[in-house]
Amino acid sequence: MERQIKFRGLRVDGQGWAHGYLFMTTINTVLEKCLKPCIQEIETNGLHYDCYEVTPESVGQFTGKTTRSGKEIYGGDKLQKTKDSYWLVKWSDSDCGWKCWQYVFSKDEDGEYTWKQSTAYPLGHSLSGLLTYNYEVIGNIHEEREVNNG
């Protein structure tokens, strides 16, 4: 089986996400010389490509997994089915793999409702259950949208 390695990142020009190959390019200005992350998008026929500078903190790698509806899952994505919990997909250096961290909407010690991290499972283990119950990507940690909790 061939594993597809690709990335996505928010374009610095504000025109949404770029999906494709990640590379670093040197930007030379009067004030600075530094490396900037860019993503090269390639159409399926391979005849056309565009490159976009992306914000470094928004870059996420494709996990190789998709939802039941076929949407690709990237690092930083949030998966949800019910209003009282969601799962955050993150890379775990200590486990050398993708994991899903569950967050539960519950009362804290002051009686305020907040999101609290609950449990974490390897992505493959989590997805088998999550996809069985039709969890979908509802957003990611880089967008301003809040998780739907009612």
C-alpha positions in Angstrom: 0.0 0.0 0.0 1.3 3.4 -0.9 1.0 6.1 1.7 0.2 9.6 0.5 2.2 12.3 2.1 0.8 15.8 1.8 0.1 18.8 3.9 -2.3 21.7 4.2 -1.8 25.3 5.5 -3.7 28.6 5.6 -2.5 30.9 2.9 -1.0 34.1 4.0 -3.0 36.0 1.4 -6.2 35.1 3.2 -7.6 32.9 0.4 -8.2 29.8 2.4 -6.3 26.5 2.5 -3.6 25.2 0.2 -3.2 21.4 0.0 -0.2 19.7 -1.4 3.6 19.4 -1.0 5.3 21.3 1.8 8.6 23.0 1.2 10.6 25.9 2.7 11.7 28.9 0.6 14.1 31.7 1.4 12.5 35.2 1.5 15.0 38.0 1.1 14.0 41.5 2.0 15.9 44.6 3.2 15.0 43.8 6.8 15.3 40.0 6.8 16.4 36.8 5.2 14.4 33.9 6.5 12.8 30.6 5.6 9.0 30.6 4.9 6.8 27.5 4.5 5.1 27.1 1.2 2.7 24.6 -0.2 2.7 23.5 -3.9 -0.7 22.4 -5.1 -0.7 20.0 -8.0 -3.9 19.1 -10.0 -4.6 15.4 -10.5 -3.5 15.6 -14.1 -0.2 17.0 -13.0 0.0 19.6 -15.7 -0.7 22.7 -13.5 0.6 23.7 -10.1 0.6 26.8 -7.9 2.7 27.6 -4.9 1.4 29.5 -1.9 3.1 30.9 1.2 1.3 29.6 4.3 1.3 30.5 8.0 3.7 28.2 9.8 1.5 27.4 12.8 -1.4 26.3 10.5 0.5 23.6 8.7 -1.0 20.1 9.2 0.0 16.8 7.7 -2.5 14.4 6.1 -3.0 11.4 8.4 -3.7 9.0 5.6 -7.3 8.6 7.0 -10.6 9.8 5.8 -14.1 10.1 7.3 -17.0 7.9 6.1 -18.0 10.7 3.7 -14.5 10.7 2.2 -13.2 14.0 3.8 -9.4 13.8 4.5 -8.3 14.1 8.1 -5.3 16.3 8.9 -3.4 17.0 12.1 -5.3 19.6 14.1 -8.7 18.5 12.9 -11.7 18.2 15.2 -14.1 15.3 14.9 -17.5 15.4 16.4 -20.8 13.5 16.5 -22.4 14.7 19.8 -22.6 18.1 21.3 -20.9 17.2 24.6 -17.6 16.0 23.2 -15.1 16.2 20.3 -11.9 14.5 19.3 -8.7 16.4 18.4 -6.2 14.7 16.0 -2.6 15.4 17.0 0.8 13.8 16.4 2.4 12.2 19.5 6.2 12.2 19.5 6.3 9.8 22.4 4.1 7.3 20.6 5.5 8.1 17.1 2.0 8.3 15.6 -1.3 10.1 15.3 -3.6 10.1 18.3 -7.1 11.4 19.0 -7.6 13.3 22.2 -11.1 13.4 23.5 -12.5 16.7 25.0 -15.6 16.7 27.1 -17.9 19.7 27.7 -18.4 19.7 31.5 -18.6 21.8 34.6 -15.4 22.9 36.2 -14.8 23.4 40.0 -16.4 26.9 39.7 -19.6 25.6 38.1 -18.6 27.0 34.7 -18.9 24.8 31.6 -15.6 24.3 29.7 -13.9 21.8 27.4 -11.6 19.4 29.3 -9.2 16.9 27.9 -10.4 13.4 28.8 -8.7 10.5 27.1 -6.3 9.8 24.2 -6.2 6.8 21.8 -4.1 5.9 18.7 -5.7 7.4 15.6 -6.3 4.0 14.0 -8.0 2.6 17.1 -10.1 5.8 17.5 -11.2 6.0 13.9 -12.6 2.5 13.8 -15.0 3.5 16.5 -15.5 7.2 15.4 -16.2 6.3 11.8 -18.6 3.6 12.8 -20.7 6.2 14.5 -20.5 8.8 11.7 -18.1 11.3 13.3 -17.3 14.1 10.9 -14.6 16.8 10.7 -16.2 19.9 12.1 -13.2 22.2 11.9 -9.7 22.5 13.2 -7.5 24.3 15.8 -6.5 26.9 13.2 -9.9 28.3 12.4 -11.9 30.6 14.6 -15.1 28.5 14.7 -16.1 27.1 18.0 -17.0 23.5 18.6 -20.8 23.0 18.5 -21.9 22.4 22.1 -25.5 23.5 21.8 
